[in-house]
Amino acid sequence: MQVTETLNEGLKRGYNIVVTAAELEDKVNEKLAEAQPEIEMKGFRKGKVPMPLLKKQFGERLLGEAMQEAIDGAMNKHFEESGDKPALQPKIEMKNGEEWKQGDDVEVDMSYEALPEIPEVELKGIKLEKMVVKPEDSAVEEALGNLAETAQDFKGRRKGSKAKDGDQVVMDFVGKVDGEAFEGGSADDFPLVLGSNQFIPGFEEQLVGVKAEEEKDVTVSFPEDYQAEHLAGKEAVFSCNIKEVKEPVAAEINDELAQKFGAEDLDGLKGQISERLEAEYAGAARAVMKRALLDELDKLVSFDLPPSLVEAEAGQIAHQLWHDENPEVEGHDHPEIEATDEHNALAERRVRLGLLLAELGQKAAVEVSDAEMTQAIMNQARQYPGQEREFFEFVQQNAQMQQQLRAPLFEDKVVDYVFELAEVAEKEVSKDDLEKAIEEMDED
């Protein structure tokens, strides 16, 4: 087997690989010899089929396998000896593919972009500032107020008051299609909050302005894709007998409210809120410090980047930003999106930092544990209620999806590793200061 270098420019590499016909023949014979003891054929005992007959029967199929194994072996040996790590899967082209026939040498061209050498970084020389925010009483009280609103109750409005958006209307109703009542279209003493979108579109809006003891016919059309096929697209009339109109009132902030949220008393609930706020502030502060760290690392390192990785990253950035600006468009049903200079600059930063963090993590033996991966999959699965098991199985069978979930976990663990080595100074700031830092980070 011969491997000849044909290109070496920057990170671009090219090689010509020749596998001789004799080498292929030897590999086929080796495979046949390995399989011979287990092969049975009519007229021969198991393991006693003559080699020429085996070659005639299986040689052509094994030749393809031998060819692929020989090329893969040459590639692997090259990467072991050269120390190159391809940025993407190497491109393989068979030069004499159309004219090739059994008995000929196999000649292929291999090309790829090598990952660059990553320079050493003195992590202990990095200086960072960690923002520390203590939850203020006003923030705890504000959160308590929000909890009280979520635990709101309703009290009856004055007799004759008209229902407003957000009010609760208690009613009996009967729904009919073509003059006939349908199953599931009737209820007694049903409490409906106007604006909750609990009923089909157009229903709740027609009840705004009703009064207690009033009767109201509501006419709506079921959506074309309604789950009950016999009602889909049909017009329905609901005869509503309004019994009560109630306005929302926030729950009182007391021990009873605290117990609704699993605390023993109000002081216990305040303590829980304070801990939650502190955790939220800490998470936001970490995000700010991580951005500062990445900015510092970006200043400290400079090396050649594989053009293919930058191009792919710029394309993803352009695609994502386009969808952010056009949320109504799903999938790839849109014109081709070209990356701008701004997209390319951001892509270069991401690729450079990604390669650097990967190098730092490898040298520090950072690993994502099976338990951490399982937790990440479970967190993602919660976005698909009722389909958690299917999602879990999908991820287990999809290596690319596993990598997408593992990558941010690995990056955060590397960042934490660098935090431990860097010189970090804590600075107590206000919630407003932290929010301002987050806003400035999002604008960059």
KOLVEX-122913 format. One record per residue (C-alpha): residue number from 1; residue in one letter; chain; x, z, y. Coordinates in steps of 0.02 Angstrom, whole numbers, m for minus. Layout:
BEGIN
i_aa_ch_X_Z_Y
NUM_A_A_X_Z_Y
...
! end
This chain:
BEGIN
i_aa_ch_X_Z_Y
1_M_A_0_0_0
2_Q_A_66_m47_172
3_V_A_14_28_339
4_T_A_77_m60_494
5_E_A_49_m3_673
6_T_A_m29_m139_782
7_L_A_m79_m43_939
8_N_A_m14_111_1029
9_E_A_m72_118_1209
10_G_A_m118_285_1285
11_L_A_m237_361_1159
12_K_A_m285_195_1079
13_R_A_m217_165_905
14_G_A_m225_17_787
15_Y_A_m160_m6_609
16_N_A_m161_m141_478
17_I_A_m186_m77_300
18_V_A_m148_m185_148
19_V_A_m202_m129_m26
20_T_A_m125_m244_m157
21_A_A_m223_m319_m300
22_A_A_m110_m227_m422
23_E_A_m151_m60_m342
24_L_A_m337_m97_m355
25_E_A_m317_m149_m537
26_D_A_m227_14_m576
27_K_A_m362_116_m492
28_V_A_m500_26_m589
29_N_A_m408_55_m753
30_E_A_m385_237_m707
31_K_A_m572_256_m678
32_L_A_m614_169_m840
33_A_A_m494_280_m937
34_E_A_m575_434_m862
35_A_A_m750_375_m907
36_Q_A_m710_301_m1080
37_P_A_m731_463_m1182
38_E_A_m910_484_m1123
39_I_A_m970_303_m1136
40_E_A_m1083_247_m1279
41_M_A_m1119_65_m1317
42_K_A_m1214_m20_m1457
43_G_A_m1099_m56_m1603
44_F_A_m968_73_m1552
45_R_A_m953_260_m1571
46_K_A_m952_368_m1416
47_G_A_m782_357_m1332
48_K_A_m724_209_m1440
49_V_A_m783_63_m1332
50_P_A_m633_m55_m1307
51_M_A_m558_m58_m1133
52_P_A_m580_m249_m1110
53_L_A_m766_m231_m1146
54_L_A_m780_m84_m1026
55_K_A_m693_m183_m891
56_K_A_m811_m330_m916
57_Q_A_m962_m217_m910
58_F_A_m914_m99_m768
59_G_A_m759_m173_m687
60_E_A_m845_m261_m541
61_R_A_m940_m106_m487
62_L_A_m787_5_m506
63_L_A_m684_m119_m405
64_G_A_m792_m85_m251
65_E_A_m772_103_m275
66_A_A_m585_84_m299
67_M_A_m571_m21_m142
68_Q_A_m663_110_m38
69_E_A_m564_254_m111
70_A_A_m400_164_m79
71_I_A_m442_132_104
72_D_A_m506_310_128
73_G_A_m349_377_46
74_A_A_m238_271_159
75_M_A_m332_335_313
76_N_A_m320_517_260
77_K_A_m136_501_220
78_H_A_m105_420_389
79_F_A_m192_561_483
80_E_A_m98_694_382
81_E_A_70_614_416
82_S_A_41_564_598
83_G_A_m53_721_650
84_D_A_m178_612_743
85_K_A_m358_672_758
86_P_A_m481_531_795
87_A_A_m600_563_940
88_L_A_m738_468_847
89_Q_A_m755_392_674
90_P_A_m618_258_656
91_K_A_m676_78_660
92_I_A_m636_m17_499
93_E_A_m643_m207_484
94_M_A_m596_m305_328
95_K_A_m491_m452_388
96_N_A_m511_m562_235
97_G_A_m687_m507_193
98_E_A_m773_m676_187
99_E_A_m634_m763_89
100_W_A_m588_m614_m21
101_K_A_m604_m636_m209
102_Q_A_m556_m530_m357
103_G_A_m368_m534_m380
104_D_A_m330_m542_m194
105_D_A_m252_m406_m90
106_V_A_m370_m310_25
107_E_A_m322_m311_210
108_V_A_m412_m204_338
109_D_A_m387_m163_522
110_M_A_m414_17_575
111_S_A_m434_66_758
112_Y_A_m475_230_845
113_E_A_m442_338_996
114_A_A_m335_490_960
115_L_A_m376_660_1032
116_P_A_m246_706_1163
117_E_A_m118_844_1157
118_I_A_m194_995_1245
119_P_A_m71_1087_1358
120_E_A_m46_1275_1344
121_V_A_m144_1383_1466
122_E_A_m91_1557_1523
123_L_A_m259_1642_1504
124_K_A_m197_1813_1561
125_G_A_m161_1740_1731
126_I_A_m343_1694_1763
127_K_A_m432_1808_1887
128_L_A_m621_1824_1882
129_E_A_m754_1925_1971
130_K_A_m899_2001_1874
131_M_A_m1055_2033_1977
132_V_A_m1144_2196_1932
133_V_A_m1324_2225_1988
134_K_A_m1414_2391_1966
135_P_A_m1605_2378_1955
136_E_A_m1683_2445_2115
137_D_A_m1842_2549_2115
138_S_A_m1931_2409_2210
139_A_A_m1889_2284_2072
140_V_A_m1955_2403_1938
141_E_A_m2115_2429_2039
142_E_A_m2136_2242_2061
143_A_A_m2117_2216_1873
144_L_A_m2244_2355_1842
145_G_A_m2365_2267_1957
146_N_A_m2343_2104_1861
147_L_A_m2377_2194_1698
148_A_A_m2534_2270_1772
149_E_A_m2594_2097_1819
150_T_A_m2567_2032_1643
151_A_A_m2667_2180_1578
152_Q_A_m2807_2146_1703
153_D_A_m2987_2190_1670
154_F_A_m3146_2123_1747
155_K_A_m3284_2213_1842
156_G_A_m3455_2148_1891
157_R_A_m3473_2065_2060
158_R_A_m3615_2110_2176
159_K_A_m3782_2037_2127
160_G_A_m3798_1861_2196
161_S_A_m3610_1831_2210
162_K_A_m3549_1658_2164
163_A_A_m3417_1636_2029
164_K_A_m3243_1588_2089
165_D_A_m3095_1514_2000
166_G_A_m3014_1658_1903
167_D_A_m3179_1752_1882
168_Q_A_m3251_1791_1711
169_V_A_m3422_1720_1672
170_V_A_m3519_1801_1528
171_M_A_m3649_1680_1460
172_D_A_m3753_1613_1316
173_F_A_m3739_1426_1288
174_V_A_m3802_1289_1173
175_G_A_m3716_1120_1163
176_K_A_m3807_961_1114
177_V_A_m3755_781_1079
178_D_A_m3893_651_1085
179_G_A_m4017_795_1101
180_E_A_m3960_879_940
181_A_A_m3867_1045_934
182_F_A_m3700_1031_842
183_E_A_m3604_1157_738
184_G_A_m3486_1266_839
185_G_A_m3568_1217_1004
186_S_A_m3664_1379_1033
187_A_A_m3620_1560_1072
188_D_A_m3697_1719_1143
189_D_A_m3616_1838_1269
190_F_A_m3463_1726_1280
191_P_A_m3335_1784_1410
192_L_A_m3253_1633_1492
193_V_A_m3120_1648_1627
194_L_A_m3140_1501_1746
195_G_A_m2978_1405_1763
196_S_A_m2911_1461_1595
197_N_A_m2936_1286_1521
198_Q_A_m3009_1366_1367
199_F_A_m3148_1236_1358
200_I_A_m3138_1046_1361
201_P_A_m3090_966_1528
202_G_A_m3226_968_1659
203_F_A_m3325_1113_1585
204_E_A_m3258_1262_1681
205_E_A_m3254_1172_1848
206_Q_A_m3444_1147_1842
207_L_A_m3471_1335_1825
208_V_A_m3382_1376_1989
209_G_A_m3518_1437_2107
210_V_A_m3644_1497_1975
211_K_A_m3730_1666_1993
212_A_A_m3788_1796_1868
213_E_A_m3960_1758_1793
214_E_A_m3941_1574_1835
215_E_A_m3962_1432_1711
216_K_A_m3843_1284_1722
217_D_A_m3826_1123_1623
218_V_A_m3647_1066_1604
219_T_A_m3617_885_1555
220_V_A_m3447_837_1484
221_S_A_m3370_707_1369
222_F_A_m3262_755_1222
223_P_A_m3087_677_1227
224_E_A_m3062_519_1122
225_D_A_m2932_611_1018
226_Y_A_m3040_767_991
227_Q_A_m3002_851_825
228_A_A_m3183_842_766
229_E_A_m3202_655_738
230_H_A_m3393_657_745
231_L_A_m3382_724_924
232_A_A_m3233_624_987
233_G_A_m3279_523_1141
234_K_A_m3461_585_1139
235_E_A_m3554_652_1291
236_A_A_m3622_828_1271
237_V_A_m3740_936_1373
238_F_A_m3715_1125_1369
239_S_A_m3863_1230_1425
240_C_A_m3785_1389_1496
241_N_A_m3877_1552_1532
242_I_A_m3765_1652_1651
243_K_A_m3780_1839_1617
244_E_A_m3638_1912_1722
245_V_A_m3508_1859_1848
246_K_A_m3354_1972_1850
247_E_A_m3201_1976_1962
248_P_A_m3025_2014_1897
249_V_A_m2951_2184_1935
250_A_A_m2773_2237_1896
251_A_A_m2752_2379_1774
252_E_A_m2706_2548_1846
253_I_A_m2521_2591_1836
254_N_A_m2526_2748_1730
255_D_A_m2484_2817_1557
256_E_A_m2627_2718_1480
257_L_A_m2551_2554_1543
258_A_A_m2381_2608_1476
259_Q_A_m2454_2641_1303
260_K_A_m2528_2465_1301
261_F_A_m2350_2400_1311
262_G_A_m2282_2515_1176
263_A_A_m2209_2654_1285
264_E_A_m2251_2839_1269
265_D_A_m2288_2862_1453
266_L_A_m2262_2783_1624
267_D_A_m2084_2851_1641
268_G_A_m2042_2775_1472
269_L_A_m2111_2606_1525
270_K_A_m2010_2613_1687
271_G_A_m1855_2648_1584
272_Q_A_m1889_2498_1473
273_I_A_m1916_2386_1624
274_S_A_m1755_2448_1702
275_E_A_m1658_2409_1543
276_R_A_m1737_2236_1532
277_L_A_m1696_2198_1713
278_E_A_m1518_2258_1689
279_A_A_m1500_2143_1538
280_E_A_m1571_1996_1637
281_Y_A_m1451_2029_1781
282_A_A_m1306_2043_1659
283_G_A_m1352_1876_1580
284_A_A_m1362_1792_1750
285_A_A_m1197_1871_1804
286_R_A_m1114_1809_1645
287_A_A_m1175_1632_1682
288_V_A_m1097_1642_1856
289_M_A_m933_1710_1786
290_K_A_m931_1575_1651
291_R_A_m949_1439_1783
292_A_A_m806_1519_1882
293_L_A_m699_1522_1723
294_L_A_m734_1339_1686
295_D_A_m690_1294_1866
296_E_A_m524_1386_1847
297_L_A_m485_1304_1680
298_D_A_m526_1134_1753
299_K_A_m396_1163_1889
300_L_A_m264_1220_1765
301_V_A_m264_1075_1643
302_S_A_m243_887_1655
303_F_A_m226_766_1510
304_D_A_m282_594_1454
305_L_A_m461_582_1392
306_P_A_m528_469_1254
307_P_A_m628_334_1348
308_S_A_m759_327_1209
309_L_A_m799_512_1227
310_V_A_m813_500_1416
311_E_A_m922_345_1404
312_A_A_m1039_427_1277
313_E_A_m1051_587_1380
314_A_A_m1085_491_1542
315_G_A_m1222_394_1454
316_Q_A_m1304_555_1394
317_I_A_m1294_631_1568
318_A_A_m1370_477_1649
319_H_A_m1508_471_1517
320_Q_A_m1551_656_1535
321_L_A_m1554_651_1726
322_W_A_m1665_496_1722
323_H_A_m1789_584_1608
324_D_A_m1784_738_1721
325_E_A_m1839_626_1864
326_N_A_m1965_532_1756
327_P_A_m2041_667_1642
328_E_A_m2193_559_1603
329_V_A_m2084_438_1502
330_E_A_m2045_492_1324
331_G_A_m1911_429_1206
332_H_A_m1812_271_1246
333_D_A_m1956_165_1312
334_H_A_m1870_126_1477
335_P_A_m1745_3_1553
336_E_A_m1561_22_1514
337_I_A_m1487_165_1616
338_E_A_m1313_137_1684
339_A_A_m1196_282_1718
340_T_A_m1137_301_1899
341_D_A_m968_359_1963
342_E_A_m1043_532_1985
343_H_A_m1101_533_1803
344_N_A_m928_478_1746
345_A_A_m841_614_1849
346_L_A_m955_748_1774
347_A_A_m927_675_1600
348_E_A_m738_683_1621
349_R_A_m751_868_1669
350_R_A_m863_907_1520
351_V_A_m754_814_1395
352_R_A_m593_891_1464
353_L_A_m665_1068_1458
354_G_A_m745_1037_1288
355_L_A_m579_983_1212
356_L_A_m488_1129_1294
357_L_A_m614_1259_1233
358_A_A_m609_1182_1058
359_E_A_m419_1198_1058
360_L_A_m424_1378_1121
361_G_A_m555_1423_991
362_Q_A_m456_1343_850
363_K_A_m297_1435_898
364_A_A_m391_1600_912
365_A_A_m479_1568_744
366_V_A_m649_1583_826
367_E_A_m789_1551_701
368_V_A_m978_1548_704
369_S_A_m1042_1656_560
370_D_A_m1183_1607_442
371_A_A_m1288_1750_513
372_E_A_m1264_1685_691
373_M_A_m1314_1510_637
374_T_A_m1468_1575_546
375_Q_A_m1521_1671_701
376_A_A_m1496_1516_810
377_I_A_m1602_1411_692
378_M_A_m1739_1543_690
379_N_A_m1740_1551_880
380_Q_A_m1756_1362_889
381_A_A_m1890_1360_754
382_R_A_m2003_1471_860
383_Q_A_m2031_1320_972
384_Y_A_m2129_1242_829
385_P_A_m2267_1368_785
386_G_A_m2333_1344_610
387_Q_A_m2190_1227_565
388_E_A_m2047_1353_561
389_R_A_m2009_1328_377
390_E_A_m2007_1137_392
391_F_A_m1891_1148_543
392_F_A_m1775_1267_450
393_E_A_m1764_1148_301
394_F_A_m1737_999_417
395_V_A_m1588_1084_500
396_Q_A_m1513_1133_331
397_Q_A_m1515_949_278
398_N_A_m1455_878_445
399_A_A_m1270_902_483
400_Q_A_m1287_830_658
401_M_A_m1424_953_703
402_Q_A_m1320_1096_634
403_Q_A_m1176_1043_746
404_Q_A_m1291_1036_898
405_L_A_m1342_1217_866
406_R_A_m1167_1276_821
407_A_A_m1079_1199_973
408_P_A_m1152_1313_1109
409_L_A_m1126_1467_998
410_F_A_m944_1420_972
411_E_A_m919_1386_1158
412_D_A_m992_1555_1209
413_K_A_m882_1645_1083
414_V_A_m727_1557_1152
415_V_A_m781_1601_1329
416_D_A_m799_1784_1279
417_Y_A_m625_1775_1202
418_V_A_m553_1711_1366
419_F_A_m648_1844_1464
420_E_A_m557_1976_1362
421_L_A_m387_1904_1408
422_A_A_m423_1863_1590
423_E_A_m409_1987_1732
424_V_A_m591_2032_1771
425_A_A_m639_2138_1922
426_E_A_m815_2208_1933
427_K_A_m907_2198_2098
428_E_A_m1074_2283_2129
429_V_A_m1192_2167_2223
430_S_A_m1377_2155_2263
431_K_A_m1506_2055_2166
432_D_A_m1515_1934_2314
433_D_A_m1328_1904_2305
434_L_A_m1340_1865_2120
435_E_A_m1487_1748_2145
436_K_A_m1392_1657_2284
437_A_A_m1242_1635_2168
438_I_A_m1356_1563_2033
439_E_A_m1435_1442_2158
440_E_A_m1265_1383_2218
441_M_A_m1211_1357_2038
442_D_A_m1367_1252_2000
443_E_A_m1337_1144_2154
444_D_A_m1161_1095_2099
! end
